[in-house]
Amino acid sequence: MNIFITGSSGFIGFHLAQKFLNKGVKVHGFDSMNNYYDIKLKKARLNILKKYKNFYFTRGKLENEKKLTLCLNKFKPQIIVHLAAQAGVRYSIKNPDTYLNSNIMGTFNILKISQKLKIKHLIIGSSSSVYGSNKKFPFQEIDKTDHQLSFYAATKKSTESIAHSYSSLWKLPITMLRFFTVYGPFGRPDMAYFKFTKKILSGKKIDIYNKGRMYRDYTYIDDIVDGIYKLINKPPNLNSKKKIKNDSISPVAPYRILNIGNTKKIYLLDFIKTLEKELGKKIKKNYMPMQKGDVHSTLSDSSLLKRITGYNPKTNYKVGIKKFIDWYLSFYK
Ligand SMILES: NC(=O)c1ccc[n+]([C@@H]2O[C@H](COP(=O)([O-])OP(=O)(O)OC[C@H]3O[C@@H](n4cnc5c(N)ncnc54)[C@H](O)[C@@H]3O)[C@@H](O)[C@H]2O)c1
């Protein structure tokens, strides 16, 4: 099996690529290595992957259709996991164009090429942020998602619709995976837990939005990778006789949306307390109002993914934070 992973120098793509490489699968990574956050971190991830002899890599932008096509035609993957995107809610307020280009145009190019190559399963990274201002918790895939609060979330929702049309027109098997706040070693420096850690260690105050009155479904990276790994050979199949309870499969296309979360609500202040304990430092807090574009809380119902693959997230957030801190301290010395 050949797997093509976009965003392979990113947080999730890197861990996923490593998992497949360790299983002896041939992986081709594709990433622009942009400087949205510390490029040294992306290089460090890439250097680890380059040590595997079954790893191939192309540096390029998704928007460069010619380069992407050449690369995919040569590698001939059966599976594509499309994780390259401009992520981040806050950055999308001031830089919407980047999101339009990377997330919409980039995904469109992946769809066009996947159709031509008759890809057996295309998995695309979506986000819990598409649930926007929904008030019914936990979020289920069959819930309405009509009210995104940030431009980032709107591009993710748009790619879900665009992907559905392609799946319907060309019978292209697609799974959209809605991630819920993924954290862990080699994580993303633009995310709150990472920024908090950096500030705590340098004795700086941290901004806490909505006075900390919010919760998130924090999902540890190993659980995410395990979920994707189990899903690879389970493309949505319209002809399947097996009925699955509360299935989100489209009635007209081999297309399905799946939540992938830890399914536990963790209040922001509890998360911060654990960081304080692990770092052995008291945090100076700066309470702020709710941030523009941010969702209040998130919580996933991931039982559909469990019914399909046996997905079973195991990492308690206290264990996960400890692993992140251990990595952080050794990486940044
Ligand atoms: N980490 C999370 O908590 C989370 C939550 C919800 C959704 N997601 C989604 O999961 C996916 C992976 O997220 P991540 O946390 O690994 O992010 P990341 O930013 O660490 O990785 C994305 C990678 O894509 C690359 N990239 C960006 N634009 C590109 C382009 N136009 N062409 C080629 N490469 C490009 C970047 O260089 C980066 O290495 C994204 O689609 C993201 O929106 C992540």
Ligand as a Chemical Component Dictionary entry (heavy atoms), coordinates in Angstrom:
data_LIG
# 
_chem_comp.id                   LIG 
_chem_comp.type                 NON-POLYMER 
_chem_comp.pdbx_formal_charge   0 
_chem_comp.three_letter_code    LIG 
# 
loop_
_chem_comp_atom.comp_id 
_chem_comp_atom.atom_id 
_chem_comp_atom.alt_atom_id 
_chem_comp_atom.type_symbol 
_chem_comp_atom.charge 
_chem_comp_atom.model_Cartn_x 
_chem_comp_atom.model_Cartn_y 
_chem_comp_atom.model_Cartn_z 
_chem_comp_atom.pdbx_ordinal 
LIG N1  N1  N 0  -4.488 20.259 15.611 1  
LIG C1  C1  C 0  -5.779 20.451 15.862 2  
LIG O1  O1  O 0  -6.193 20.588 17.019 3  
LIG C2  C2  C 0  -6.793 20.473 14.743 4  
LIG C3  C3  C 0  -8.136 20.665 15.081 5  
LIG C4  C4  C 0  -9.092 20.691 14.071 6  
LIG C5  C5  C 0  -8.707 20.517 12.751 7  
LIG N2  N2  N 1  -7.382 20.340 12.439 8  
LIG C6  C6  C 0  -7.033 20.158 11.021 9  
LIG O2  O2  O 0  -6.141 19.066 10.903 10 
LIG C7  C7  C 0  -5.211 19.285 9.836  11 
LIG C8  C8  C 0  -3.787 19.157 10.352 12 
LIG O3  O3  O 0  -3.598 20.107 11.403 13 
LIG P1  P1  P 0  -2.238 20.284 12.197 14 
LIG O4  O4  O 0  -2.591 20.605 13.591 15 
LIG O5  O5  O -1 -1.333 19.153 11.900 16 
LIG O6  O6  O 0  -1.701 21.629 11.510 17 
LIG P2  P2  P 0  -0.224 22.072 11.084 18 
LIG O7  O7  O 0  -0.321 23.531 10.774 19 
LIG O8  O8  O 0  0.768  21.636 12.098 20 
LIG O9  O9  O 0  0.030  21.246 9.748  21 
LIG C9  C9  C 0  -0.405 21.674 8.482  22 
LIG C10 C10 C 0  0.758  21.559 7.516  23 
LIG O10 O10 O 0  0.275  21.928 6.224  24 
LIG C11 C11 C 0  1.248  22.715 5.570  25 
LIG N3  N3  N 0  0.523  23.598 4.635  26 
LIG C12 C12 C 0  -0.288 24.626 4.942  27 
LIG N4  N4  N 0  -0.778 25.181 3.828  28 
LIG C13 C13 C 0  -0.252 24.480 2.788  29 
LIG C14 C14 C 0  -0.379 24.567 1.377  30 
LIG N5  N5  N 0  -1.135 25.504 0.814  31 
LIG N6  N6  N 0  0.295  23.688 0.597  32 
LIG C15 C15 C 0  1.083  22.727 1.166  33 
LIG N7  N7  N 0  1.252  22.598 2.498  34 
LIG C16 C16 C 0  0.586  23.469 3.299  35 
LIG C17 C17 C 0  1.960  23.498 6.657  36 
LIG O11 O11 O 0  3.288  23.843 6.292  37 
LIG C18 C18 C 0  1.908  22.508 7.833  38 
LIG O12 O12 O 0  3.128  21.802 7.956  39 
LIG C19 C19 C 0  -5.576 20.653 9.269  40 
LIG O13 O13 O 0  -6.458 20.468 8.199  41 
LIG C20 C20 C 0  -6.293 21.331 10.417 42 
LIG O14 O14 O 0  -7.170 22.335 9.954  43 
LIG C21 C21 C 0  -6.417 20.310 13.407 44 
# 
loop_
_chem_comp_bond.comp_id 
_chem_comp_bond.atom_id_1 
_chem_comp_bond.atom_id_2 
_chem_comp_bond.value_order 
_chem_comp_bond.pdbx_ordinal 
LIG N1  C1  SING 1  
LIG C1  O1  DOUB 2  
LIG C1  C2  SING 3  
LIG C2  C3  SING 4  
LIG C2  C21 DOUB 5  
LIG C3  C4  DOUB 6  
LIG C4  C5  SING 7  
LIG C5  N2  DOUB 8  
LIG N2  C6  SING 9  
LIG N2  C21 SING 10 
LIG C6  O2  SING 11 
LIG C6  C20 SING 12 
LIG O2  C7  SING 13 
LIG C7  C8  SING 14 
LIG C7  C19 SING 15 
LIG C8  O3  SING 16 
LIG O3  P1  SING 17 
LIG P1  O4  DOUB 18 
LIG P1  O5  SING 19 
LIG P1  O6  SING 20 
LIG O6  P2  SING 21 
LIG P2  O7  DOUB 22 
LIG P2  O8  SING 23 
LIG P2  O9  SING 24 
LIG O9  C9  SING 25 
LIG C9  C10 SING 26 
LIG C10 O10 SING 27 
LIG C10 C18 SING 28 
LIG O10 C11 SING 29 
LIG C11 N3  SING 30 
LIG C11 C17 SING 31 
LIG N3  C12 SING 32 
LIG N3  C16 SING 33 
LIG C12 N4  DOUB 34 
LIG N4  C13 SING 35 
LIG C13 C14 SING 36 
LIG C13 C16 DOUB 37 
LIG C14 N5  SING 38 
LIG C14 N6  DOUB 39 
LIG N6  C15 SING 40 
LIG C15 N7  DOUB 41 
LIG N7  C16 SING 42 
LIG C17 O11 SING 43 
LIG C17 C18 SING 44 
LIG C18 O12 SING 45 
LIG C19 O13 SING 46 
LIG C19 C20 SING 47 
LIG C20 O14 SING 48 
# 
